[in-house]
Amino acid sequence: MIEAGNGVEALQELQELEKQGGEIDLVVSDVVMPEMDGPTLMKELKKRNPDIKIIFVSGYAEDAFDKSLPDPTQFNFLAKPFTLKQLVRVVKETMAG
């Protein structure tokens, strides 16, 4: 598991992982972050790996982001607050899809 404080840091962590021959299968990202928001991060990640799985989380309803979120078939959404059980369910669904 790799943690990052924002989208820019996430891309830096990914570059380091790729240098070591690793790759990321799943990203859980907030929609709203400083420096680089979740949708922008997703676009950058999809350029590197079109098959990467994305789960967006937010304290706002998903429809509040309709204009900024990309095609909803490219990610899953989990509203905050959520339980560990809900997170596990969405991770399983995302990885199976």
C-alpha positions as CSV (number, residue, x, y, z in Angstrom):
1,M,0.0,0.0,0.0
2,I,1.2,3.5,-0.9
3,E,-0.1,6.6,0.7
4,A,0.0,10.1,-0.7
5,G,-1.3,13.5,0.6
6,N,-2.5,14.8,-2.8
7,G,-2.5,14.0,-6.5
8,V,0.9,15.4,-7.2
9,E,2.5,13.3,-4.5
10,A,0.6,10.2,-5.7
11,L,2.1,10.6,-9.2
12,Q,5.6,11.0,-7.6
13,E,5.0,7.8,-5.6
14,L,3.9,6.0,-8.8
15,Q,7.0,7.1,-10.7
16,E,9.2,5.7,-7.9
17,L,7.3,2.4,-7.9
18,E,7.6,2.1,-11.7
19,K,11.4,2.7,-11.5
20,Q,11.5,-0.4,-9.2
21,G,9.4,-2.4,-11.7
22,G,6.2,-2.2,-9.7
23,E,2.7,-1.2,-10.7
24,I,-0.5,-0.1,-9.0
25,D,-3.8,-2.0,-9.5
26,L,-6.2,0.2,-7.5
27,V,-6.3,3.8,-6.4
28,V,-8.6,5.2,-3.8
29,S,-8.7,8.9,-4.1
30,D,-10.7,11.8,-2.7
31,V,-12.4,13.8,-5.4
32,V,-11.3,17.2,-3.9
33,M,-7.6,17.5,-3.0
34,P,-5.1,20.3,-2.9
35,E,-2.7,20.8,-5.9
36,M,-4.4,18.2,-8.1
37,D,-8.0,16.9,-7.8
38,G,-9.1,13.3,-8.2
39,P,-10.4,13.5,-11.8
40,T,-7.1,15.1,-13.0
41,L,-5.1,12.4,-11.1
42,M,-7.3,9.7,-12.8
43,K,-6.6,11.2,-16.3
44,E,-2.8,11.0,-15.6
45,L,-3.0,7.5,-14.2
46,K,-5.1,6.2,-17.1
47,K,-2.4,7.6,-19.5
48,R,0.1,5.3,-17.8
49,N,-2.2,2.4,-17.3
50,P,-5.6,2.4,-19.0
51,D,-6.7,-0.7,-16.9
52,I,-6.0,0.9,-13.5
53,K,-9.0,0.7,-11.2
54,I,-10.2,3.9,-9.4
55,I,-12.5,4.5,-6.4
56,F,-13.4,8.1,-5.6
57,V,-14.5,9.0,-2.1
58,S,-16.1,12.2,-1.1
59,G,-18.2,13.8,1.6
60,Y,-20.3,15.3,-1.1
61,A,-22.9,13.5,-3.2
62,E,-21.6,12.1,-6.5
63,D,-24.0,14.2,-8.5
64,A,-22.3,17.3,-7.0
65,F,-19.3,16.4,-9.2
66,D,-21.1,15.5,-12.4
67,K,-19.4,18.2,-14.4
68,S,-15.9,17.5,-13.1
69,L,-16.0,13.7,-13.0
70,P,-15.1,11.7,-16.1
71,D,-17.2,8.9,-17.6
72,P,-18.6,7.1,-14.6
73,T,-17.8,3.7,-16.1
74,Q,-14.1,4.4,-15.4
75,F,-14.5,4.5,-11.6
76,N,-16.6,3.6,-8.6
77,F,-17.8,6.1,-6.0
78,L,-18.0,5.8,-2.2
79,A,-19.7,8.5,-0.1
80,K,-18.1,9.6,3.2
81,P,-18.5,8.6,5.9
82,F,-18.2,4.9,5.1
83,T,-17.5,1.8,7.1
84,L,-14.7,-0.7,6.6
85,K,-17.3,-3.2,5.4
86,Q,-18.5,-0.7,2.8
87,L,-15.0,0.0,1.6
88,V,-14.2,-3.7,1.3
89,R,-17.4,-4.3,-0.7
90,V,-16.6,-1.5,-3.2
91,V,-12.9,-2.7,-3.5
92,K,-14.1,-6.2,-4.3
93,E,-16.7,-4.9,-6.8
94,T,-14.1,-2.6,-8.4
95,M,-11.4,-5.3,-8.7
96,A,-13.9,-7.8,-10.2
97,G,-15.2,-5.3,-12.8
